[in-house]
Each structure stands twice: as structure tokens, then as C-alpha cells.
Amino acid sequence: MTLDVEKIRQDFPILKEKIRGKDLVYLDNAATCQKPQCVIDSIVHVYSHDYANVHRGVHTLSVRSTDKFEVARTKVKEFINASSDKEIIFVKGATEAINLVAQTYGKANLKAGDEVLITAMEHHSNIVPWQMLCEQTGAVLKVAPINQTGELIFAEFEQLLSDKTKLVSVVHMSNALGTINPVKAIIEAAHAKNIPVLLDGAQAIPHIEVDVQALDCDFYVFSGHKLYAPTGTGVLYGKQALLEAMPPYQGGGDMIRKVTFTETEYNTLPYKFEAGTPNIADVIGLGAAIDYINSIGMAVIAAHEAELLRYATEKAQAIKGLRIIGEAEHKGAILSFVLDKIHPHDIGTMLDSLGIAIRAGHHCAMPVMDFYNVPATARASFGLYNTRQEIDVLMSGIESLIEVFG
Amino acid sequence: MFDDLRDLYQEVIFDHNRNPRNFRIIEDADRKVEGFNPLCGDRLTLYLKMAGDVITDASFQGSGCAISTASVSLMTEIVKGKTEQEAEALFKQFHEMTTGKDEHFNLEAIGKLAVLAGVREYPARVKCATLAWHTLDAALKNQQEAISTE
């Protein structure tokens, strides 16, 4: 089955926007995705008909709101094939999820001299929380190298797994390069030494079918806003036994069972990690986004995006002076590039004047920029609503700006 | 094709981007300060040669976008021969022009720098134009540490 992209585009009202008088060509999906009408409607509907605080009222609206919120949790559980709702913790994004693991699991299990292993292609959100943990505990951050195509050098990764390694935290798909890591092999290698693995799925989740049980990862994190869902939603998946053993993250309402001034008994999973009133309406919106994706099918979306990437790569390779950054064999729908003598910010501004939204910058992956010895890259990233015609517009824009810069 | 951008990317800017002026190191510089825009990765090192409070030579090294390269190139041209006070006054004028606080900036005083007035309409690019001047300001104040726009 192929994706009917013209029909899909009708679902996204923002795609009708004119930018500087031109049709919007939105190619910044790796930063955030646009929202379908059904997601927007779901939020309006909650606030118009079902809204009250969750888990605390006997009145009708509170019950309705709680039901919808917990249904969203079940949808997430099924979407990533977790074994229980208890393993789905709602947070505000992938960043918070990694910080949560660092500050709870990390603090409880790492001591001076222990190691956390990441890769050289991580987003800052999978670097800085571990640096903070290392500063607090005396643990050491180790970085597995990548090669020029942007692939993890697996043999070197394996070499870095040692008795000191207490956690491996790697990106499933790189936001700066598009590389899809061999996560199954990474997990097997780490598990052979009894080391748990966290996968940063922020970039992978809208492009790749994720089955946490098949992967056997210990933690999986992602943000809702890159999955066509509202901002401020995110998920930490953790294996139940690990989550049970972890100390809570923040203290407050909802995460307790009993409080006196001398002691507090914590709530059960998943609520132990969800202190305070959660992002109720947006989480319900996340549920609506998952319904939307399921109605199309991840495999169909992946095939559509793979074709867009193939087409864009082929056209980009034909442009003189364009260098693609990130040419891994297994790649998601991201095309990062630089042009001879034209800074990515100039590319970004010039393309914007044509209605084309791309990202120009370091993509919160400064170490990756350093590795390729570039200050920044321009990045076009594709989603389910993008078309070949939009890639044609992008490529002719690039050719024109090369001409103008001369 | 890029008609809307004519105010931002004037021919003078392309010219300075292609052939930056004073793009060299002053070995015996009296002042040397690094400027960095972490948002876009623009990085420059500014060198000044002073005689009393007069800037007798100015140069730079580094890499950045067309706006930031043209801005620093133009700046090194215009501040040569100026006193510290005159250069600071220019910085103030330039800042007002690019941040749009004063619609009626002193065109005469700003001279050639007026080609950068277009950045006012592009808030995301203002820092590209002002990085050079913030770096100069630090150099004139004799600060040693690197300057960041963030």
C-alpha cells in the first residue's frame, strides 16, 4: 500500500499557509512536526467537554479526563509494544526522560570510576545529563567513535564496554546525520555484559516501527512533538523491574500514596514518576496522534519517507559544490548538507524567502559539527506529508542561491 | 528569484563576503579578542593596533555567514584611524540601526555600514551583523575573554 500524500496533506491545516507569499515547503520535521487537524481537534475537545484534573476527583469531569489520559497511556504502550501501562511514564519530552534516568537510576547505581557509554553522534540531550551525573558521582563519560560516513564504529563500541560500564545510552536515529544505529546489536553486546541500554528515540519514533520488547532495550525515550503530537509531551519507557527499583524523580502530588511529616510512601508505577498535575490535554493529543499514525501505518510512512530520501539524495548529489553530511547505509529521512563558501545560515534565510523551511545550525550536536569540521550544516528533514515536488522546489532553490552567491 | 532579499543581501555584502578586507593576522596586535555566535557557529578573532587611543590598524580571521563576514570586513575598514570614542559612538549608531530602535539613525555617521540596515527585518540574523561590533567593544574595553552573542 502506498501513501496518498495529497489526501494526507489535507489533514494538516498549516500546510496551506503562505510564507513570504509562497507556498510553504516544510522540511524541518526533525526539529518538530506539524499537527494534523485530528490532534488539534482532540485538544479543543478536551478543553471544551472533558477537562478537569486527573486521578483525584470523584466528579464526572475528573473521571472523564482521567479515563482519556489513561487511554492515551495504553495507546503509547501498544504503539511501542511495552508489556504494561506501568512502564509508560509521561514526561515533557525526551530530554526530561533522559534527565530522569540520569538523576534516578544513574545516581542510585553509579559511583566514582564507573562509566556511561554514549556515541559521538549524540544530541546534546544525550550528552549533558550524563556529564552532570558524572560531575555529581565521579563517574566517567565514554564516547564511542563514528566514521566519516556517520556510522558508529561497532568494534570500537564493543571495546569500550567494560566492567566499569554501568549504562549505555545511544541514539536510535541521529538528528544531525540521519544515521540509524544498529540498536539490536548494541543491546545484545551490552546485555552480554549485563549492562542496561537506554535508546534515545526522539528522532526515530516518527520514522521507524519501535517494539521495545523485541529490541529488549531497558529504557526508550521520545518526544511527542516529533510524532505529530503536541509539544510538552514525552515518554519514558522503562522495564518494570528497573523502574520499581529506581528512586522517584520529583516529589509532589500524585506520586505519593501516604504522606506524614515524618515519612512518605510513594505511589506505584507509573505514578511514582509523575509528580504534580500532568500535561493532561496534550497527552490526550498524543493519543490522537498515535491513532492518526496507526490509521496510515508505520510501514507505509517509512516507505514513503525512504523514497523521499532516496530522491532527495540523488538530486543533491548532482549539485556541484554540495556535500552531504551523513551518508550512513541505514539512514532516516534527513538530508544534512553544506555548500562550498555559503554558510548554512545564508542558505536558511535564502530558502525561507522561497517559502522553504529548513534548519540551519549545529542541530544541538556540536561534537558532530566538530567531527566534520564544519561550523554548522543545512538540514532538510522529511515527514509523511512531504512530496517529490517539494524536493524539486528545494533543489532548484539551492541551485539558484549558489548562482546568486557566485 | 530572491527579490525579497535585496534589502538584506545587497551587492556590497556579497562583495565583502567573497573578498573580505583586512582578512589577516596582526602579529604585534595590541588587542586581540575572540567573538563567537554559538547559535550559528560564527567565530572570529579581531586584531587591533593602537597608537594612544587611535586605532591605527584592524584585521580579523575566522569564518561566518555572509552577513557576519561582510559586517566585520566593513567594520575593520571604517574604524581605522578612528579614536576609541569615535569607534564606540559608531558601535552605538550601528546597534541602533540594526536593532531598529531608531528608525532615523544617523545615515551620514554610519556611512557604508548602512548596507547592513536590512537585518532589522530579520530578527534571527541581527546577531550575525552585530557580532563584529560586540567583539570590537570588548577589545576597546581591553577585555581578554572571548565574547559570545548568547
Interface residues (C-beta under 8 A of the other chain):
Chain A: R20 G21 I342 H343 P344 H345 D346 T349 M350 S353 L354 A360 G361 H362 M369 V374 P375 A376 G397 S400 L401 V404 F405 G406
Chain B: M1 F2 D4 L5 L8 Y9 F14 N17 R18 L39 C40 G41 D42 R43 S63 G64 C65 A66 I67 Y122 A124 R125 C128
